[in-house]
Amino acid sequence: MKSIGGILALVFLLTGFSSPGKSTIAPSQQGVEENVSFVWGFGALVGKEKKFVPITRDTALKTGDEIKMVVELKKECYVYLLHHNSKGEITLLFPEGVRQFSGDYTVGKNYYVPKGKGWFELDKNTGRETFYLLG
């Protein structure tokens, strides 16, 4: 498990943001096909019992809670997830690297961050943690 600080902020920078979990960005003309389309979600395992809950604007997380994200492309487009930690460091979390765009980057596939069975765990180091989802 990777640790991140104890205060979490989620920032979604999506032009044309339609609803939590879905982004569709299209030109302003009707009848023109959208050029960016993907769905996403953040979830958390909270409390001692590690109960799964979706993360929304009102979700309060505490030290020891764990978080994970999923992204699914609905059409070929570029999606990035950046993490800005409390120390001012910025890390690219998705894709795993820019080379992923030419390999494992497929419409309709679920991509988990972190991938596999791992989750990010909120540690005791409090501070602002921000995730930027760009599409």
C-alpha positions as CSV (number, residue, x, y, z in Angstrom):
1,M,0.0,0.0,0.0
2,K,1.1,3.5,-0.8
3,S,0.7,6.1,1.9
4,I,-0.6,9.6,1.3
5,G,-1.4,12.4,3.8
6,G,-4.5,12.5,6.0
7,I,-6.5,15.3,4.4
8,L,-7.8,14.6,0.9
9,A,-9.0,17.0,-1.8
10,L,-10.3,15.9,-5.1
11,V,-10.1,18.3,-8.0
12,F,-11.7,17.4,-11.3
13,L,-10.6,19.7,-14.1
14,L,-13.0,18.7,-16.8
15,T,-14.5,21.2,-19.3
16,G,-18.1,20.1,-20.0
17,F,-18.3,18.1,-16.8
18,S,-21.7,16.5,-16.9
19,S,-22.1,14.5,-13.7
20,P,-20.0,12.7,-11.1
21,G,-18.3,9.7,-12.7
22,K,-18.7,10.8,-16.3
23,S,-17.0,13.3,-18.6
24,T,-17.9,14.1,-22.1
25,I,-16.2,17.0,-23.8
26,A,-17.6,17.9,-27.2
27,P,-17.5,20.8,-29.6
28,S,-20.3,23.3,-29.2
29,Q,-21.9,22.4,-32.6
30,Q,-24.7,19.9,-32.5
31,G,-24.2,16.7,-34.6
32,V,-20.4,16.9,-34.2
33,E,-19.0,13.8,-32.5
34,E,-17.4,14.2,-29.0
35,N,-13.7,14.1,-28.9
36,V,-13.1,13.1,-25.2
37,S,-15.3,10.6,-23.4
38,F,-14.5,8.5,-20.4
39,V,-16.1,7.4,-17.1
40,W,-14.3,7.4,-13.7
41,G,-14.9,6.7,-10.1
42,F,-13.2,7.1,-6.7
43,G,-13.9,4.6,-3.9
44,A,-12.7,4.2,-0.3
45,L,-12.4,1.4,2.3
46,V,-13.3,3.2,5.5
47,G,-13.2,2.4,9.2
48,K,-11.9,-0.7,11.0
49,E,-14.3,-2.9,9.1
50,K,-13.0,-1.5,5.7
51,K,-16.5,-0.8,4.4
52,F,-16.5,0.3,0.7
53,V,-18.0,3.7,0.0
54,P,-18.0,5.8,-3.1
55,I,-16.1,9.1,-2.7
56,T,-18.3,12.1,-3.3
57,R,-17.8,15.8,-2.5
58,D,-19.1,15.2,1.0
59,T,-17.0,12.1,1.9
60,A,-14.9,12.6,5.0
61,L,-11.8,10.3,5.1
62,K,-9.5,9.6,8.1
63,T,-6.1,8.2,8.8
64,G,-6.1,4.5,7.9
65,D,-8.8,4.8,5.2
66,E,-7.8,3.5,1.8
67,I,-8.7,4.9,-1.7
68,K,-8.7,3.7,-5.3
69,M,-9.7,5.1,-8.6
70,V,-11.0,3.5,-11.8
71,V,-10.9,5.1,-15.3
72,E,-12.6,3.6,-18.4
73,L,-12.2,5.2,-21.9
74,K,-15.4,5.4,-23.9
75,K,-13.5,6.5,-27.0
76,E,-9.8,7.1,-27.8
77,C,-8.7,10.1,-25.9
78,Y,-6.0,11.1,-23.4
79,V,-6.8,11.0,-19.6
80,Y,-4.3,11.9,-16.9
81,L,-4.5,11.6,-13.1
82,L,-1.9,13.7,-11.2
83,H,-1.4,13.7,-7.4
84,H,-0.1,16.8,-5.6
85,N,1.0,15.9,-2.1
86,S,1.3,18.0,1.0
87,K,5.1,18.4,0.4
88,G,4.4,20.1,-3.0
89,E,5.5,17.1,-5.0
90,I,3.5,16.2,-8.2
91,T,3.3,12.6,-9.4
92,L,1.7,11.2,-12.6
93,L,-0.5,8.3,-11.4
94,F,-2.3,7.6,-14.7
95,P,-1.3,6.6,-17.2
96,E,1.6,4.7,-15.6
97,G,3.8,6.4,-18.1
98,V,3.4,8.1,-21.4
99,R,4.5,4.9,-23.2
100,Q,1.3,3.3,-22.0
101,F,-0.5,5.4,-24.7
102,S,1.2,3.2,-27.4
103,G,0.6,-0.1,-25.6
104,D,-2.0,-0.9,-23.0
105,Y,-4.4,1.9,-23.5
106,T,-7.7,0.5,-24.7
107,V,-11.3,1.8,-25.0
108,G,-13.7,-0.2,-22.7
109,K,-11.0,-1.5,-20.3
110,N,-11.0,-0.6,-16.6
111,Y,-7.8,0.9,-15.4
112,Y,-7.3,1.0,-11.6
113,V,-5.1,3.5,-9.7
114,P,-3.2,2.1,-8.1
115,K,-3.4,-1.0,-10.3
116,G,-3.8,-4.5,-9.0
117,K,-4.9,-5.2,-5.4
118,G,-3.1,-2.2,-3.9
119,W,-4.9,0.9,-2.5
120,F,-3.6,4.3,-1.3
121,E,-3.7,4.5,2.5
122,L,-4.2,7.8,4.3
123,D,-1.4,8.0,6.8
124,K,-0.9,10.2,10.0
125,N,0.9,12.9,8.1
126,T,-1.8,15.5,7.7
127,G,-1.9,18.0,4.9
128,R,-3.6,18.8,1.7
129,E,-3.6,16.0,-0.9
130,T,-5.0,16.9,-4.3
131,F,-5.8,14.7,-7.2
132,Y,-6.2,16.3,-10.7
133,L,-8.2,14.4,-13.3
134,L,-7.5,15.9,-16.7
135,G,-9.2,14.8,-19.9
